[in-house]
């Protein structure tokens, strides 16, 4: 498919403006390296809404394995009970045999977690819940990086969910809550725990599309619509026209537009 490209160079700017009439797309050629580029405005950070650990009925599901520092009963209060999506009975809690300890998820694959939730099970005294802890990530299960620290978390109510967010730009295979103390009971217990992904922000940047004059397809795929990065404002102007005949006899109006003068022409109308 044939196409036309209009080219403007600007001084003292360091780019050439390539505008493809067929696609209404623009790419910028940089004089610094000769490459044709598009502007990526970057993205904001975000938190996922999908629970990263599926509903468990055992210690392992797919690539995911959960474990704990201890279990009050290996037949009733197992680590995976904190991920069974049920708090029907007290036995749907994970409970440790001490007032401190950790509850860990091995995702096998490295992921970026930025949020977790803890839920009180609703069937025991609320003082089993953690009070002071760190949330940590690791890639070997031995060396841990503290990602979030909470201290003095009291006042849990039955079935309550507390959510904790933090910024994390590093992927880890293992995540755990490492509990230092609870709210006064003789054991630790957690009804449910969830984790959510964090997507870090990306910075705006110029990205190379081609080192040679872009093809029609490259304009269609990668050409820019939004040229606001150049800080130019939309402006409408009127161009006088001359006629070359008389009405009723194939009258044509014509004019010449100096495209070097109007850098960002995106639309031409008859008025
Ligand atoms: Ca549960």
Boltz pocket constraint, residues with backbone or C-beta under 6 A from the ligand:
constraints:
  - pocket:
      binder: B
      contacts: [[A, 80], [A, 81], [A, 82], [A, 83], [A, 84], [A, 85], [A, 86], [A, 87], [A, 92], [A, 93], [A, 94], [A, 190], [A, 191], [A, 192]]
      max_distance: 6.0
